[in-house]
Amino acid sequence: MQFTIHQLEEWKNIVNQIIPNLHHNILLLKGNLGAGKTTFSQFLLKELGSTDEISSPTYSIINEYDTPKGKVYHFDLYRLKSVEEAYDFGIEEYLDNAFLSIIEWPEIYMDELEAYDFHEMSINNTESGREIEFK
């Protein structure tokens, strides 16, 4: 699925089209700094029914949210220096026990993710907005 957005409010429409197509419990978010990965996650979590305050996990590495369907874990692996750091905080246990895991900057953990089924979404800034691809 491919989308183009020009305004912040358009994320809600994209989220509403993606939710019925989430067949796996892992969603990888790729894109450059400021592309909108966390903004997308905020819209997604609200549509999934979370009433928690949603923020970027950049410094905490992982944020946990409650939804009516179960726990959602939101990871930001940008600051990890090695895959061992992911093992140290128990990433596998989170992935195995989540209704949904959203992983920003998943590149350092990609080899390990081959053991899982996942969706991938890329967000790219353009001159007039953002191009989004969801697989």
C-alpha positions in Angstrom: 0.0 0.0 0.0 1.3 3.5 -0.9 0.1 6.8 0.4 1.0 10.5 0.1 0.2 13.0 2.7 0.5 16.7 2.9 -1.0 17.6 6.3 -0.7 16.1 9.8 -4.4 15.3 10.0 -4.0 12.9 7.0 -2.2 10.4 9.3 -5.6 9.4 10.7 -6.8 8.2 7.3 -3.6 6.2 6.7 -3.9 4.6 10.1 -7.5 3.6 9.4 -6.5 1.9 6.2 -3.5 0.2 7.8 -5.2 -1.3 10.9 -7.3 -3.8 9.0 -4.1 -4.9 7.2 -2.1 -5.6 10.3 -1.8 -9.3 10.2 1.5 -9.6 12.1 2.3 -8.3 15.6 5.5 -6.5 14.6 5.6 -3.3 12.6 8.9 -1.9 11.5 9.1 1.9 10.9 11.8 3.2 8.6 12.6 6.7 7.6 15.0 9.5 8.2 15.0 11.8 11.3 11.8 13.8 11.4 10.0 11.7 8.8 7.0 11.1 11.1 7.5 7.7 12.6 6.5 8.7 16.1 3.7 10.9 14.8 2.3 7.9 12.9 2.7 5.8 16.1 0.7 8.4 18.1 -2.2 8.2 15.6 -2.0 4.4 15.5 -2.1 4.0 19.2 -5.0 6.4 19.6 -7.0 4.5 16.9 -6.2 1.2 18.7 -7.9 2.7 21.8 -4.9 3.7 24.0 -5.7 6.5 26.4 -2.0 6.7 27.5 0.1 9.7 26.8 2.2 8.7 23.7 5.8 10.0 23.4 8.9 9.1 21.5 11.0 6.2 23.1 14.2 7.8 21.9 15.8 8.0 25.3 13.9 5.2 27.1 14.4 2.8 24.1 11.0 1.3 24.9 7.6 2.7 25.8 4.7 0.5 26.9 1.0 1.3 26.1 -2.3 -0.3 27.0 -5.0 -0.9 24.4 -8.2 -2.8 24.7 -6.6 -5.6 22.6 -3.4 -5.8 24.7 0.0 -4.3 25.3 1.7 -2.3 22.6 5.5 -1.9 22.9 7.1 1.0 21.0 10.8 0.7 20.5 13.4 3.1 19.2 16.6 1.3 18.5 18.5 4.3 17.1 20.9 4.6 20.0 21.8 1.0 20.3 25.4 0.3 19.4 25.0 -3.5 19.1 22.4 -6.2 18.9 23.6 -7.4 22.3 22.0 -4.3 23.9 18.7 -5.4 22.5 19.1 -8.8 24.1 20.1 -7.1 27.4 16.8 -5.3 27.7 14.9 -8.5 26.7 13.5 -7.5 23.3 12.6 -11.1 22.5 10.3 -11.4 25.5 8.6 -8.1 24.5 8.1 -9.3 20.9 6.7 -12.6 22.0 4.2 -11.1 24.4 2.9 -8.1 22.7 -0.4 -7.4 20.9 1.8 -5.2 18.7 5.4 -4.1 18.7 6.3 -1.0 16.8 10.0 -0.7 16.1 11.6 2.5 14.9 15.1 2.3 13.5 15.1 -1.6 13.4 18.2 -1.9 11.3 20.5 -3.1 14.1 18.1 -6.0 14.8 17.1 -7.0 11.3 19.0 -10.3 11.2 17.2 -11.4 14.3 13.8 -10.3 13.0 14.1 -12.8 10.2 12.7 -15.4 12.6 9.4 -13.3 12.9 6.6 -12.3 10.6 6.4 -8.5 10.4 5.1 -5.5 8.5 7.4 -2.8 7.2 6.5 0.8 6.7 8.8 3.4 5.2 8.2 7.1 5.5 10.1 9.5 3.3 10.0 13.3 3.3 9.4 15.1 0.0 9.2 18.7 -0.9 5.4 18.8 -0.5 4.8 16.2 2.2 5.5 12.5 2.9 5.5 9.3 0.8 4.5 6.2 2.8 4.8 2.6 1.8 3.3 -0.2 3.9 4.1 -3.8 3.3 
